[in-house]
């Protein structure tokens, strides 16, 4: 690019800059741009723009006009960008004319996707692929929805998150009242230990002139997930192992672990630790199943073992047992995943005031019942009163990592050395409750 001349002049008391811009193409040995651009000295209003009524402003405004044409012209004539556009078109054509029309097995999908899952409707699937080993699949769904605004959409509980593709900007009139009516989503699945796990993802509302255009638009999203080999329009089997089917990684091996490991990544690393190397589709479902199992187990445990203890104590009218938090009947249970030992801190009230914390421990026996103990290791009066209730985390964190986000605690040192420690046949810190 060359700027052979710059002319500064005034007209009607306003200063202007006239610049000549030339753009040369070495590949064709030709001049692509040879034009003059004029800018006045007015500040365009940008935050970091030039000083108003200055020569700099006149020059900047002239160059700004030239810049858009320069960028467009370079993009139009660049061999690299030409090849990229050509490849993008080849890939799109391959997708919509070769892969999109291929027949697929809806019966196989019906054996995987539960009929009880009301968020997925198999009558709307328009394409589906299985991996070469038949251990993974990806399916595409499209339907036309009724007109709705953002309020109606918020009441629709079938998606936790959705994307909107619209020509309107967020500040434009009707942005929140006119949701595009083409609705599409992807379902991807992985077979693990003989069981299928699947997940609905990329729910999107967008506009399309007709159903076929809608299918082509949404189906082309697969290009973002390495469906083709690099720099080709040739199908890549790496698609089934790359970004679309992610695995849980060991954050401790990340180069930035020392920077973020004890702050931003700490809880995520702990939650991911049992699942390292597994597909995220499998993990998200297993986590959900585990959470449901733990909730059911805790509910059963409370009703069978802790509730009778609480009711018995509260019937005496001297002290009242309450949860640590302000949620009624939400007694805290700290335990490993197998519930072999359960620790329950209880808020002891007298005349409406928190007096101290009693720590009850339940130890599972060979017949799956539990014996009751009181744990004496932590100080019963060492707690803080917060807006959410009693907080004893400083005490317990001196022994193990724990907060209210933990579903369970798998810390053998904590359980064996501080809770279940023995001298001979006797527990050091536990007193049995008869």
Buried (B, 14 or more C-beta within 10 A) or exposed (E): EEEEEEEEEEEEEEBBBBBBBBBEBEEEEEEBBEEEBBBBBBBEEEEEBBEEEBBEBBBBBBBBBBEEBBEEBBEEBBEEEEEEEEBEEEBBEBBBEEBBEEEBEEEBBEEBBEEEEEEBEBEBBBBBBBBEEEBBBBBBBBBEBEEBEEEEBEEEEBBEEBEBEBEEEEEEEEBBEBBBBBBBBBBBBBBBEEEBBBBBBBBBBBBBEEEEEBBBBBBBBBBEBBBBEEEEBEBBEBBBBEEBBEBBEEBEEBEEBEEBBEEEBEEEBBBBEBBBEBBBBBBEBBBEEBEEEBEEBBEEBBEEBBEEBBEEBBEEEEBBBBBBBEEEEEBBBBBBBEBEBBBBBBBBBEEEEBBBBBBBBBBBEEEEEBBBBBBBBBEBEEBEEEEEBBBBEEBBEEBBEBEEEBEBBBBEEBBEBBBBEEEEEEBBBBEEEE
